[in-house]
Amino acid sequence: MKAILEFNLPDEEQEFKEALSGGMFKYVLWRLDQDLRGKIKYEQLNDCEHKCYSDIRELLHQILSQNNLDIE
């Protein structure tokens, strides 16, 4: 099976760039998730900080799930 994406350049230049950088967007989200995980798991946080980092990580996972996206 093959999939071919076609863009009318230069009119669809932005869409073309977004399609090319999809892997980098995935990496950035994965890295953010890992950094949040590291803070929650390894850093000495007060209760408020722990809750904030946990809430942000949970929100990230909810948004990914709602959009059928996986960063693993």
N, CA, C and O atoms as a Tinker XYZ file with bonds, in Angstrom:
   288  protein
     1  N      0.847000   -1.172000    0.000000    73     2
     2  CA     0.000000    0.000000    0.000000    64     1     3
     3  C      0.897000    1.241000    0.000000    63     2     4     5
     4  O      1.905000    1.296000    0.705000    81     3
     5  N      0.523000    2.193000   -0.774000    73     3     6
     6  CA     1.249000    3.460000   -0.845000    64     5     7
     7  C      0.278000    4.610000   -0.598000    63     6     8     9
     8  O     -0.915000    4.521000   -0.889000    81     7
     9  N      0.820000    5.669000   -0.063000    73     7    10
    10  CA     0.043000    6.898000    0.100000    64     9    11
    11  C      0.882000    8.042000   -0.466000    63    10    12    13
    12  O      2.078000    8.147000   -0.193000    81    11
    13  N      0.257000    8.863000   -1.228000    73    11    14
    14  CA     0.950000    9.985000   -1.844000    64    13    15
    15  C      0.230000   11.270000   -1.467000    63    14    16    17
    16  O     -0.980000   11.407000   -1.654000    81    15
    17  N      0.997000   12.201000   -0.936000    73    15    18
    18  CA     0.466000   13.522000   -0.619000    64    17    19
    19  C      0.889000   14.471000   -1.731000    63    18    20    21
    20  O      2.044000   14.466000   -2.157000    81    19
    21  N     -0.035000   15.267000   -2.189000    73    19    22
    22  CA     0.269000   16.242000   -3.232000    64    21    23
    23  C     -0.077000   17.633000   -2.741000    63    22    24    25
    24  O     -1.095000   17.840000   -2.082000    81    23
    25  N      0.779000   18.577000   -3.069000    73    23    26
    26  CA     0.571000   19.967000   -2.693000    64    25    27
    27  C      0.778000   20.832000   -3.920000    63    26    28    29
    28  O      1.661000   20.569000   -4.737000    81    27
    29  N     -0.035000   21.858000   -4.044000    73    27    30
    30  CA     0.129000   22.839000   -5.109000    64    29    31
    31  C      0.998000   23.965000   -4.568000    63    30    32    33
    32  O      0.533000   24.848000   -3.847000    81    31
    33  N      2.274000   23.907000   -4.939000    73    31    34
    34  CA     3.216000   24.920000   -4.469000    64    33    35
    35  C      3.282000   26.049000   -5.470000    63    34    36    37
    36  O      3.209000   25.789000   -6.671000    81    35
    37  N      3.411000   27.243000   -5.053000    73    35    38
    38  CA     3.655000   27.727000   -3.697000    64    37    39
    39  C      2.377000   27.999000   -2.897000    63    38    40    41
    40  O      2.456000   28.397000   -1.735000    81    39
    41  N      1.201000   27.791000   -3.501000    73    39    42
    42  CA    -0.052000   28.120000   -2.814000    64    41    43
    43  C     -0.231000   27.363000   -1.501000    63    42    44    45
    44  O     -0.759000   27.920000   -0.538000    81    43
    45  N      0.196000   26.115000   -1.447000    73    43    46
    46  CA     0.028000   25.291000   -0.252000    64    45    47
    47  C      1.352000   25.061000    0.473000    63    46    48    49
    48  O      1.580000   24.000000    1.054000    81    47
    49  N      2.206000   26.055000    0.429000    73    47    50
    50  CA     3.529000   25.953000    1.053000    64    49    51
    51  C      3.436000   25.655000    2.550000    63    50    52    53
    52  O      4.176000   24.813000    3.059000    81    51
    53  N      2.541000   26.333000    3.250000    73    51    54
    54  CA     2.407000   26.120000    4.694000    64    53    55
    55  C      1.958000   24.688000    4.999000    63    54    56    57
    56  O      2.510000   24.048000    5.894000    81    55
    57  N      0.979000   24.188000    4.279000    73    55    58
    58  CA     0.508000   22.825000    4.478000    64    57    59
    59  C      1.610000   21.816000    4.187000    63    58    60    61
    60  O      1.736000   20.810000    4.885000    81    59
    61  N      2.399000   22.081000    3.167000    73    59    62
    62  CA     3.524000   21.227000    2.804000    64    61    63
    63  C      4.549000   21.170000    3.935000    63    62    64    65
    64  O      5.013000   20.090000    4.300000    81    63
    65  N      4.898000   22.314000    4.481000    73    63    66
    66  CA     5.858000   22.366000    5.583000    64    65    67
    67  C      5.322000   21.643000    6.817000    63    66    68    69
    68  O      6.073000   20.951000    7.504000    81    67
    69  N      4.036000   21.798000    7.098000    73    67    70
    70  CA     3.430000   21.113000    8.242000    64    69    71
    71  C      3.472000   19.595000    8.061000    63    70    72    73
    72  O      3.737000   18.863000    9.014000    81    71
    73  N      3.213000   19.128000    6.851000    73    71    74
    74  CA     3.259000   17.693000    6.589000    64    73    75
    75  C      4.678000   17.156000    6.761000    63    74    76    77
    76  O      4.866000   16.060000    7.290000    81    75
    77  N      5.664000   17.911000    6.323000    73    75    78
    78  CA     7.054000   17.489000    6.457000    64    77    79
    79  C      7.527000   17.466000    7.906000    63    78    80    81
    80  O      8.377000   16.652000    8.267000    81    79
    81  N      6.990000   18.342000    8.729000    73    79    82
    82  CA     7.486000   18.458000   10.105000    64    81    83
    83  C      6.639000   17.692000   11.122000    63    82    84    85
    84  O      6.807000   17.891000   12.325000    81    83
    85  N      5.750000   16.836000   10.675000    73    83    86
    86  CA     4.906000   16.061000   11.586000    64    85    87
    87  C      5.705000   15.240000   12.581000    63    86    88    89
    88  O      5.342000   15.168000   13.755000    81    87
    89  N      6.785000   14.621000   12.133000    73    87    90
    90  CA     7.625000   13.826000   13.020000    64    89    91
    91  C      8.271000   14.668000   14.103000    63    90    92    93
    92  O      8.421000   14.216000   15.238000    81    91
    93  N      8.652000   15.884000   13.763000    73    91    94
    94  CA     9.268000   16.770000   14.756000    64    93    95
    95  C      8.228000   17.228000   15.781000    63    94    96    97
    96  O      8.536000   17.345000   16.967000    81    95
    97  N      6.998000   17.486000   15.328000    73    95    98
    98  CA     5.936000   17.835000   16.275000    64    97    99
    99  C      5.710000   16.689000   17.259000    63    98   100   101
   100  O      5.536000   16.921000   18.455000    81    99
   101  N      5.711000   15.461000   16.760000    73    99   102
   102  CA     5.539000   14.291000   17.620000    64   101   103
   103  C      6.674000   14.218000   18.641000    63   102   104   105
   104  O      6.436000   13.965000   19.822000    81   103
   105  N      7.902000   14.440000   18.187000    73   103   106
   106  CA     9.043000   14.402000   19.095000    64   105   107
   107  C      8.924000   15.479000   20.174000    63   106   108   109
   108  O      9.197000   15.211000   21.344000    81   107
   109  N      8.527000   16.673000   19.802000    73   107   110
   110  CA     8.396000   17.775000   20.767000    64   109   111
   111  C      7.358000   17.425000   21.828000    63   110   112   113
   112  O      7.591000   17.662000   23.013000    81   111
   113  N      6.223000   16.868000   21.427000    73   111   114
   114  CA     5.198000   16.477000   22.396000    64   113   115
   115  C      5.688000   15.335000   23.278000    63   114   116   117
   116  O      5.428000   15.329000   24.481000    81   115
   117  N      6.394000   14.368000   22.693000    73   115   118
   118  CA     6.950000   13.266000   23.478000    64   117   119
   119  C      7.953000   13.797000   24.498000    63   118   120   121
   120  O      7.953000   13.388000   25.659000    81   119
   121  N      8.807000   14.713000   24.046000    73   119   122
   122  CA     9.815000   15.291000   24.939000    64   121   123
   123  C      9.155000   16.067000   26.082000    63   122   124   125
   124  O      9.589000   15.954000   27.228000    81   123
   125  N      8.124000   16.843000   25.791000    73   123   126
   126  CA     7.387000   17.554000   26.826000    64   125   127
   127  C      6.805000   16.566000   27.834000    63   126   128   129
   128  O      6.911000   16.771000   29.043000    81   127
   129  N      6.193000   15.498000   27.334000    73   127   130
   130  CA     5.627000   14.481000   28.214000    64   129   131
   131  C      6.704000   13.868000   29.107000    63   130   132   133
   132  O      6.481000   13.684000   30.303000    81   131
   133  N      7.861000   13.551000   28.542000    73   131   134
   134  CA     8.944000   12.955000   29.316000    64   133   135
   135  C      9.513000   13.931000   30.345000    63   134   136   137
   136  O      9.850000   13.529000   31.459000    81   135
   137  N      9.619000   15.187000   29.987000    73   135   138
   138  CA    10.108000   16.194000   30.941000    64   137   139
   139  C      9.133000   16.364000   32.101000    63   138   140   141
   140  O      9.554000   16.471000   33.253000    81   139
   141  N      7.834000   16.390000   31.806000    73   139   142
   142  CA     6.829000   16.474000   32.866000    64   141   143
   143  C      6.891000   15.236000   33.756000    63   142   144   145
   144  O      6.823000   15.345000   34.980000    81   143
   145  N      7.019000   14.069000   33.147000    73   143   146
   146  CA     7.129000   12.816000   33.895000    64   145   147
   147  C      8.332000   12.856000   34.832000    63   146   148   149
   148  O      8.241000   12.464000   35.995000    81   147
   149  N      9.462000   13.335000   34.309000    73   147   150
   150  CA    10.670000   13.416000   35.116000    64   149   151
   151  C     10.515000   14.346000   36.310000    63   150   152   153
   152  O     10.968000   14.037000   37.412000    81   151
   153  N      9.884000   15.464000   36.089000    73   151   154
   154  CA     9.656000   16.398000   37.196000    64   153   155
   155  C      8.777000   15.760000   38.269000    63   154   156   157
   156  O      9.067000   15.859000   39.461000    81   155
   157  N      7.703000   15.107000   37.834000    73   155   158
   158  CA     6.769000   14.487000   38.776000    64   157   159
   159  C      7.443000   13.354000   39.545000    63   158   160   161
   160  O      7.236000   13.200000   40.748000    81   159
   161  N      8.244000   12.573000   38.846000    73   159   162
   162  CA     8.802000   11.366000   39.446000    64   161   163
   163  C     10.067000   11.616000   40.260000    63   162   164   165
   164  O     10.263000   10.978000   41.294000    81   163
   165  N     10.925000   12.526000   39.816000    73   163   166
   166  CA    12.259000   12.632000   40.403000    64   165   167
   167  C     12.551000   13.916000   41.174000    63   166   168   169
   168  O     13.459000   13.934000   42.005000    81   167
   169  N     11.810000   14.981000   40.923000    73   167   170
   170  CA    12.124000   16.240000   41.587000    64   169   171
   171  C     11.352000   16.382000   42.894000    63   170   172   173
   172  O     10.264000   15.833000   43.064000    81   171
   173  N     11.943000   17.122000   43.792000    73   171   174
   174  CA    11.282000   17.424000   45.063000    64   173   175
   175  C     10.316000   18.587000   44.816000    63   174   176   177
   176  O     10.729000   19.739000   44.684000    81   175
   177  N      9.039000   18.262000   44.758000    73   175   178
   178  CA     8.024000   19.263000   44.451000    64   177   179
   179  C      7.102000   19.426000   45.650000    63   178   180   181
   180  O      6.840000   18.479000   46.392000    81   179
   181  N      6.618000   20.651000   45.818000    73   179   182
   182  CA     5.575000   20.814000   46.836000    64   181   183
   183  C      4.258000   20.309000   46.243000    63   182   184   185
   184  O      4.191000   20.000000   45.053000    81   183
   185  N      3.237000   20.228000   47.048000    73   183   186
   186  CA     1.959000   19.664000   46.607000    64   185   187
   187  C      1.376000   20.416000   45.410000    63   186   188   189
   188  O      0.851000   19.806000   44.479000    81   187
   189  N      1.475000   21.735000   45.445000    73   187   190
   190  CA     0.925000   22.554000   44.359000    64   189   191
   191  C      1.676000   22.296000   43.052000    63   190   192   193
   192  O      1.055000   22.130000   42.002000    81   191
   193  N      3.001000   22.262000   43.111000    73   191   194
   194  CA     3.801000   21.996000   41.908000    64   193   195
   195  C      3.498000   20.610000   41.359000    63   194   196   197
   196  O      3.324000   20.439000   40.152000    81   195
   197  N      3.437000   19.630000   42.239000    73   195   198
   198  CA     3.151000   18.257000   41.807000    64   197   199
   199  C      1.799000   18.189000   41.101000    63   198   200   201
   200  O      1.676000   17.557000   40.052000    81   199
   201  N      0.798000   18.830000   41.667000    73   199   202
   202  CA    -0.538000   18.841000   41.066000    64   201   203
   203  C     -0.529000   19.547000   39.719000    63   202   204   205
   204  O     -1.144000   19.069000   38.765000    81   203
   205  N      0.153000   20.667000   39.633000    73   203   206
   206  CA     0.206000   21.421000   38.368000    64   205   207
   207  C      0.851000   20.596000   37.261000    63   206   208   209
   208  O      0.303000   20.485000   36.165000    81   207
   209  N      2.028000   20.011000   37.551000    73   207   210
   210  CA     2.703000   19.194000   36.533000    64   209   211
   211  C      1.854000   17.978000   36.157000    63   210   212   213
   212  O      1.761000   17.625000   34.982000    81   211
   213  N      1.245000   17.348000   37.139000    73   211   214
   214  CA     0.399000   16.183000   36.869000    64   213   215
   215  C     -0.812000   16.565000   36.037000    63   214   216   217
   216  O     -1.183000   15.849000   35.107000    81   215
   217  N     -1.430000   17.694000   36.368000    73   215   218
   218  CA    -2.597000   18.154000   35.606000    64   217   219
   219  C     -2.235000   18.479000   34.164000    63   218   220   221
   220  O     -2.984000   18.148000   33.244000    81   219
   221  N     -1.098000   19.120000   33.965000    73   219   222
   222  CA    -0.662000   19.461000   32.603000    64   221   223
   223  C     -0.396000   18.190000   31.803000    63   222   224   225
   224  O     -0.786000   18.088000   30.640000    81   223
   225  N      0.270000   17.225000   32.429000    73   223   226
   226  CA     0.564000   15.964000   31.737000    64   225   227
   227  C     -0.731000   15.229000   31.399000    63   226   228   229
   228  O     -0.878000   14.698000   30.299000    81   227
   229  N     -1.656000   15.199000   32.334000    73   227   230
   230  CA    -2.941000   14.558000   32.090000    64   229   231
   231  C     -3.694000   15.247000   30.955000    63   230   232   233
   232  O     -4.279000   14.576000   30.104000    81   231
   233  N     -3.684000   16.572000   30.937000    73   231   234
   234  CA    -4.338000   17.320000   29.861000    64   233   235
   235  C     -3.699000   16.997000   28.511000    63   234   236   237
   236  O     -4.404000   16.809000   27.520000    81   235
   237  N     -2.381000   16.933000   28.468000    73   235   238
   238  CA    -1.686000   16.571000   27.235000    64   237   239
   239  C     -2.153000   15.205000   26.752000    63   238   240   241
   240  O     -2.443000   15.034000   25.568000    81   239
   241  N     -2.229000   14.228000   27.658000    73   239   242
   242  CA    -2.668000   12.887000   27.274000    64   241   243
   243  C     -4.122000   12.874000   26.821000    63   242   244   245
   244  O     -4.472000   12.150000   25.888000    81   243
   245  N     -4.974000   13.669000   27.470000    73   243   246
   246  CA    -6.383000   13.740000   27.064000    64   245   247
   247  C     -6.518000   14.317000   25.658000    63   246   248   249
   248  O     -7.268000   13.791000   24.837000    81   247
   249  N     -5.795000   15.392000   25.385000    73   247   250
   250  CA    -5.873000   16.026000   24.057000    64   249   251
   251  C     -5.382000   15.060000   22.990000    63   250   252   253
   252  O     -6.000000   14.940000   21.932000    81   251
   253  N     -4.282000   14.372000   23.255000    73   251   254
   254  CA    -3.768000   13.392000   22.296000    64   253   255
   255  C     -4.797000   12.285000   22.063000    63   254   256   257
   256  O     -5.057000   11.903000   20.922000    81   255
   257  N     -5.373000   11.781000   23.135000    73   255   258
   258  CA    -6.352000   10.697000   23.029000    64   257   259
   259  C     -7.602000   11.144000   22.267000    63   258   260   261
   260  O     -8.115000   10.403000   21.428000    81   259
   261  N     -8.086000   12.339000   22.554000    73   259   262
   262  CA    -9.277000   12.851000   21.870000    64   261   263
   263  C     -9.060000   13.001000   20.372000    63   262   264   265
   264  O    -10.010000   12.973000   19.591000    81   263
   265  N     -7.803000   13.160000   19.981000    73   263   266
   266  CA    -7.479000   13.333000   18.567000    64   265   267
   267  C     -6.872000   12.060000   17.945000    63   266   268   269
   268  O     -6.309000   12.088000   16.851000    81   267
   269  N     -7.007000   10.943000   18.685000    73   267   270
   270  CA    -6.498000    9.646000   18.207000    64   269   271
   271  C     -5.019000    9.719000   17.835000    63   270   272   273
   272  O     -4.598000    9.182000   16.810000    81   271
   273  N     -4.241000   10.388000   18.676000    73   271   274
   274  CA    -2.808000   10.526000   18.454000    64   273   275
   275  C     -2.033000    9.773000   19.534000    63   274   276   277
   276  O     -2.457000    9.692000   20.687000    81   275
   277  N     -0.909000    9.235000   19.138000    73   275   278
   278  CA    -0.055000    8.476000   20.044000    64   277   279
   279  C      1.372000    8.997000   19.884000    63   278   280   281
   280  O      1.868000    9.128000   18.766000    81   279
   281  N      2.025000    9.291000   21.003000    73   279   282
   282  CA     3.400000    9.790000   20.921000    64   281   283
   283  C      4.411000    8.754000   21.395000    63   282   284   285
   284  O      5.598000    9.056000   21.518000    81   283
   285  N      3.960000    7.559000   21.658000    73   283   286
   286  CA     4.875000    6.502000   22.100000    64   285   287
   287  C      5.545000    5.858000   20.923000    63   286   288
   288  O      6.352000    4.944000   21.095000    81   287
